Amino acid sequence: MNLLQKDVAAAIGTDRTTYVKYETGSSRPDIELLCKIADYFQVSTDYLLGRTVHPSPPDLSSVTKELEIFYTANEALPSQSMQQLKSYTSFLLLEQSK
């Protein structure tokens, strides 16, 4: 990506010297400009703030749909079986995080 500071500055609605200060860390953008910068670079504000190493949040739409199907298919289970299923799911997640 060959971006010029003046082009980025224009895209987010500020001047080049102000944008350079953001880039060098000598000044910080307000929330509105931070959001514009994130939108421009198609990253999350958390990424810009150093709160995550992932530029974009993960797409959970497919996982959410799969969980919905899974629980809908199993809602007829007795409550004890449903509790066992939840416990086993927690166990698998714990094992995976090791």
C-alpha positions in Angstrom: 0.0 0.0 0.0 1.6 3.2 -1.1 -0.3 5.8 0.9 0.6 9.4 1.2 0.0 11.1 4.5 -1.8 14.0 2.8 -4.2 11.5 1.2 -5.0 9.7 4.4 -5.4 13.1 6.2 -7.8 14.3 3.5 -9.8 11.0 3.7 -10.3 11.3 7.4 -11.0 15.0 7.3 -7.9 16.6 8.8 -4.7 18.2 7.6 -1.4 16.4 7.0 0.5 18.0 9.9 -2.2 16.8 12.3 -2.2 13.3 10.9 1.6 13.2 11.1 1.3 13.9 14.8 -1.1 10.9 15.2 1.3 8.7 13.3 4.3 9.7 15.3 2.5 9.6 18.6 3.0 13.2 19.5 -0.7 13.7 19.5 -3.8 11.5 19.8 -7.0 11.7 17.8 -10.3 12.2 19.4 -12.8 9.3 19.3 -14.5 10.5 16.1 -11.2 10.7 14.2 -10.0 7.4 15.7 -13.1 5.8 14.2 -12.5 7.4 10.8 -8.9 6.1 10.8 -10.1 2.6 11.7 -12.7 2.8 8.9 -10.2 4.1 6.4 -7.7 1.3 7.1 -10.5 -1.3 7.7 -9.3 -2.3 11.1 -10.8 -2.2 14.6 -10.2 0.7 17.0 -8.9 -1.9 19.4 -6.2 -2.7 16.9 -5.3 0.9 16.5 -5.1 1.3 20.3 -2.9 -1.8 20.7 -5.5 -3.7 22.6 -5.4 -6.6 20.1 -3.0 -8.0 17.6 -5.9 -8.9 15.3 -6.7 -6.1 12.8 -10.4 -7.1 12.6 -12.7 -8.9 15.0 -13.3 -12.6 14.0 -16.4 -13.3 12.0 -18.6 -15.2 14.4 -21.7 -15.4 12.2 -21.1 -19.0 11.1 -20.2 -20.1 14.6 -23.4 -18.4 16.0 -25.5 -20.2 13.3 -23.9 -23.5 14.1 -24.5 -23.1 17.8 -28.1 -22.1 17.1 -28.6 -25.3 15.1 -26.8 -27.4 17.7 -28.9 -26.2 20.6 -32.1 -26.3 18.7 -31.5 -29.9 17.7 -30.7 -30.8 21.3 -33.4 -28.7 23.2 -35.6 -31.8 23.5 -32.9 -33.5 25.7 -33.7 -33.9 29.4 -32.2 -31.1 31.5 -29.6 -33.4 33.0 -28.4 -34.4 29.5 -28.3 -30.8 28.5 -26.2 -30.0 31.6 -23.8 -32.8 30.7 -23.5 -31.5 27.2 -22.7 -28.0 28.5 -20.1 -29.4 30.9 -18.5 -31.4 28.1 -18.4 -28.4 25.8 -16.7 -26.4 28.6 -14.2 -29.3 29.1 -13.3 -29.3 25.3 -12.8 -25.5 25.3 -10.5 -25.8 28.3 -8.5 -28.6 26.8 -8.2 -26.6 23.5 -6.8 -23.5 25.4 -3.9 -25.5 26.9 
